[in-house]
Amino acid sequence: MGRDRAKGRESGFTLLEMLVALSVISIAALALIRLDAYAVRTAGDLDESTMAGIVAQNRAVELWTDPAPPTIGNSAVGVANAGRNWRVEQRVAKTADDGLLRIDLLVRPKNGRGQAALTIIRPSR
């Protein structure tokens, strides 16, 4: 009968083993929570970058279809689109061909981190 008691004590987990297992599970859970927060933040940045790209494309179409060429130099303008305010910076420069202009657009949200850049070439006349 003494042997049966010894065998019974050997089966199962000790309190220390349970505490170690709970600690490992807790650390893994915290890591997953931090990863989830990072994914949510990244998704928000991606949304802003996508919208900034759309705003840049809209501005490029405006510049391309305007009969008058834009003034050479740097300028910035505020634009409202999709219920948000954006800052559109544009740089217009001559190219090696006098008949063409290079226009670099950089769009950023007034509040936020996403941005988009776009370059177009249009006739200078």
N, C-alpha and C positions, 0 to 999 in steps of 0.2 A: 504494500500500500504506500510506502514511502516513495517508491519509484514512480508511481502514478502521480503523486503530488509534484514531483520534480518535473515531470513531463508537462503537466498543466501550467506550471510557471513559465516554461520556456516558450509556449505559444502566446501570441499576442504582441502588442507594442508597449513599450515603456512610456512614461510621461515625457521623458526627454526626447524620445524619437518622435512623438506626436508634436511637441513644440517645434522641433526642427522642421518637420514636414509643413506645419502651418506657416512658419516663417518663409519657407521657400515659395509656397503658394501665394502668400501675401506680396512678396517682392515681384513675382510674375504678374499678379493682378495690377499692381501699381505701374509696372512697365507698360502693360496693355492700355491702361487709362491714359498715360502720357502719350502713347502712340496715337490713340484716338483723338486727343486734343490737337496733336500735330496735323492729323489728316483733315480735321475740320478747318483749321487755320489755312492749310494749303488749298483746300477747296475754295475758300473765300478769296484767296489771292488769285486763283485761277479764274474765278468768276470776274474779278475786276480786270484782269489782263485781257480776257476775252472781250469784255465790253469796251475796254480802251482800244482794242484792235478794230472794233466796229466803228467807234467814233473816228479813228484815224482814217478808215476807209471812206467814211462819209465826207470828211474834210478833203480827202484826196479827190473824190468825185466833184466836189464843189470847185476845187482849184482847176481841175482838168476841163470842166465844162464852162468855166467863166471865160467869156470872149477876151477880156483884158488880162494880160499876164500879171502875175503878182509882182510886187516890188522886190528888188534884190535886197537881201539883208535878213536880219533876224526879227521875229515878232512873236507875240504870244497873245492868245485870246481865251476867254472863258466860254465854255459851251455847256448847255444843259442837255442831257440825253439819258433816257431810261430812268428818269427820276433822280439822277445824280449830277453833280457838277464836276466838270473836267477842265483841265488846263491843257490847251493845245499850243505847243511851241513849234514854230516852223522856221526853217532856214532855207532861203532861196539863193542859189548861186548859179553863175554861168558855167557852162560846160565847154569842152574844147570846140564843140560845134556852136557857132553863134546863133543858130536857129533853135537851140534847145536850152531849157533851164532844168536844173536839178533842184527838187524840193524835198527836204528831209522833215518829216513830221515826228514829234514825240508827244504822246498823250499820257497824262497822269491824272488820277483822280485828285480832287481838292483835298479829300481826306481818305487816306488808304495807301496801299503799297503797290498795287498792280500798275503796270505801264505797258505801252506798246510803241514800237517805232516802225515807220514806214517811209520808203523813199520812192518818189515817182519822177519821171522825166516828162516834160510837156513842152510844146512849142513856145518860143519866146515872143511870138507875134500873134 
